[in-house]
């Protein structure tokens, strides 16, 4: 795990976007296939400023976690479609995994639909690389995985299922947007080649310290999974 600290938030955005751009550029030069899964919210900052030269048909883009909503102001993919990155990617023949539920669709079938897209991509690209941008909430959640220290059985059965890439669940009062489809912890550990983590703002200090701490559990702060992943770079304006 690597930490890049920069007090100036605008410079931090530039640094993170440049890092992601370099990853995509190298992947494209090597003629490798890549799946880029994006977190919503503040983590969208990391895709700003990406040059169109880095994009192409070698790349597939989807959401790392999704809100089970059709409102364009809530659904992550629909928000993504409003970004400059999306327009550049579309013009460069980038492939997309859309994650918008249709009317009457059940949450679990919605999650399975996304999961099948990821698994099919992996089958078709056995040596392809999966990259993600990853946000962290003030409560220590990440990739839509909420803390459940009060119910470790639920946490394990929901997020630690080794057979699943994606699960659908209802976070209840833990989130304003309770119905979610999110990556599992085994997926983050085993399938993701590199993660770019965005954690900025005073309200995230405790979450950052929880990640850095040698003590504590994933049920208490799921963002601690970052330390268990293959490669992760944290971009932060929080002093380490």
Beta strands, then each sheet from edge to edge (+ up, - down):
strand 1: 2-5
strand 2: 34-38
strand 3: 59-63
strand 4: 65-67
strand 5: 95-96
strand 6: 129-135
strand 7: 166-170
strand 8: 179-183
strand 9: 194-199
strand 10: 232-236
sheet 1: 1+ 10+ 9+ 6+ 2+ 3+ 5+
sheet 2: 4+ 8- 7+
end
